[in-house]
Amino acid sequence: MIRFMVALLARARREQAEWEALRSKVREALPGLVAVLVCEYGVRRVTLFGSLLRSTPSQRPDIDLLVEGLDASRRAEALGRLFLLAPLPVDLVPREIGRPEIVQRAIEDGEILYAA
């Protein structure tokens, strides 16, 4: 039983270290992603929210960004552009048309990365 507990603890520590490394890699990529959204797509505000702000690992991590000012007709293009740059899948949530509960959670719990 003790060996099982030791192995379980070691696994949890390893997973936490991997999660922190992934979060660090995303943090390094965020300025470039924000620059693309602002410079190429005219976004006025970018807020990071979701699993990357929590210290506990996520089973399916992605980069959740609440954006203001993204023309709806260019959302797919912007996602494709970010896909090429980001270390994880990106989910762009336009504040103007996003689900209200998601938008509210992002506003309350998110981290503003850019605001014009």
Contacts in CASP RR format, 6 or more apart in sequence:
PFRMAT RR
TARGET T0000
AUTHOR 0000-0000-0000
METHOD contacts of the structure
MODEL  1
MIRFMVALLARARREQAEWEALRSKVREALPGLVAVLVCEYGVRRVTLFG
SLLRSTPSQRPDIDLLVEGLDASRRAEALGRLFLLAPLPVDLVPREIGRP
EIVQRAIEDGEILYAA
15 57 0 8 1.000
16 57 0 8 1.000
18 57 0 8 1.000
19 56 0 8 1.000
19 57 0 8 1.000
19 58 0 8 1.000
19 61 0 8 1.000
22 61 0 8 1.000
22 87 0 8 1.000
22 88 0 8 1.000
23 52 0 8 1.000
25 87 0 8 1.000
26 52 0 8 1.000
26 63 0 8 1.000
26 86 0 8 1.000
26 87 0 8 1.000
26 88 0 8 1.000
29 85 0 8 1.000
29 86 0 8 1.000
29 87 0 8 1.000
30 48 0 8 1.000
30 63 0 8 1.000
30 113 0 8 1.000
32 85 0 8 1.000
33 63 0 8 1.000
33 65 0 8 1.000
33 82 0 8 1.000
33 85 0 8 1.000
33 86 0 8 1.000
33 90 0 8 1.000
34 46 0 8 1.000
34 113 0 8 1.000
34 114 0 8 1.000
36 78 0 8 1.000
36 81 0 8 1.000
36 82 0 8 1.000
36 85 0 8 1.000
37 43 0 8 1.000
37 46 0 8 1.000
37 65 0 8 1.000
37 67 0 8 1.000
37 70 0 8 1.000
37 78 0 8 1.000
37 82 0 8 1.000
37 114 0 8 1.000
38 46 0 8 1.000
38 114 0 8 1.000
38 116 0 8 1.000
40 78 0 8 1.000
40 81 0 8 1.000
41 70 0 8 1.000
41 71 0 8 1.000
41 74 0 8 1.000
41 77 0 8 1.000
41 78 0 8 1.000
42 69 0 8 1.000
42 70 0 8 1.000
43 67 0 8 1.000
43 68 0 8 1.000
43 69 0 8 1.000
43 70 0 8 1.000
43 114 0 8 1.000
44 68 0 8 1.000
44 69 0 8 1.000
44 115 0 8 1.000
44 116 0 8 1.000
45 66 0 8 1.000
45 67 0 8 1.000
45 68 0 8 1.000
45 69 0 8 1.000
45 95 0 8 1.000
45 112 0 8 1.000
45 114 0 8 1.000
45 115 0 8 1.000
45 116 0 8 1.000
46 65 0 8 1.000
46 66 0 8 1.000
46 67 0 8 1.000
46 68 0 8 1.000
46 112 0 8 1.000
46 113 0 8 1.000
46 114 0 8 1.000
46 115 0 8 1.000
47 65 0 8 1.000
47 66 0 8 1.000
47 67 0 8 1.000
47 106 0 8 1.000
47 107 0 8 1.000
47 110 0 8 1.000
47 111 0 8 1.000
47 112 0 8 1.000
47 113 0 8 1.000
48 63 0 8 1.000
48 64 0 8 1.000
48 65 0 8 1.000
48 110 0 8 1.000
48 111 0 8 1.000
48 113 0 8 1.000
49 64 0 8 1.000
49 65 0 8 1.000
49 66 0 8 1.000
49 105 0 8 1.000
49 106 0 8 1.000
49 109 0 8 1.000
49 110 0 8 1.000
49 111 0 8 1.000
50 64 0 8 1.000
50 105 0 8 1.000
50 106 0 8 1.000
50 109 0 8 1.000
50 110 0 8 1.000
51 58 0 8 1.000
51 61 0 8 1.000
51 62 0 8 1.000
51 64 0 8 1.000
52 58 0 8 1.000
52 61 0 8 1.000
52 63 0 8 1.000
52 64 0 8 1.000
53 109 0 8 1.000
53 110 0 8 1.000
53 111 0 8 1.000
61 88 0 8 1.000
62 88 0 8 1.000
62 89 0 8 1.000
62 90 0 8 1.000
62 91 0 8 1.000
63 86 0 8 1.000
63 88 0 8 1.000
63 89 0 8 1.000
63 90 0 8 1.000
63 91 0 8 1.000
64 91 0 8 1.000
64 93 0 8 1.000
64 106 0 8 1.000
65 90 0 8 1.000
65 91 0 8 1.000
65 92 0 8 1.000
65 93 0 8 1.000
65 113 0 8 1.000
66 93 0 8 1.000
66 95 0 8 1.000
66 102 0 8 1.000
66 103 0 8 1.000
66 106 0 8 1.000
66 107 0 8 1.000
66 110 0 8 1.000
67 92 0 8 1.000
67 93 0 8 1.000
67 94 0 8 1.000
67 95 0 8 1.000
68 94 0 8 1.000
68 95 0 8 1.000
68 96 0 8 1.000
69 94 0 8 1.000
69 95 0 8 1.000
69 96 0 8 1.000
70 78 0 8 1.000
70 92 0 8 1.000
70 94 0 8 1.000
72 94 0 8 1.000
72 96 0 8 1.000
72 97 0 8 1.000
75 92 0 8 1.000
75 94 0 8 1.000
78 92 0 8 1.000
79 90 0 8 1.000
79 92 0 8 1.000
82 90 0 8 1.000
82 92 0 8 1.000
83 89 0 8 1.000
83 90 0 8 1.000
93 99 0 8 1.000
93 102 0 8 1.000
93 103 0 8 1.000
93 106 0 8 1.000
95 103 0 8 1.000
95 106 0 8 1.000
END
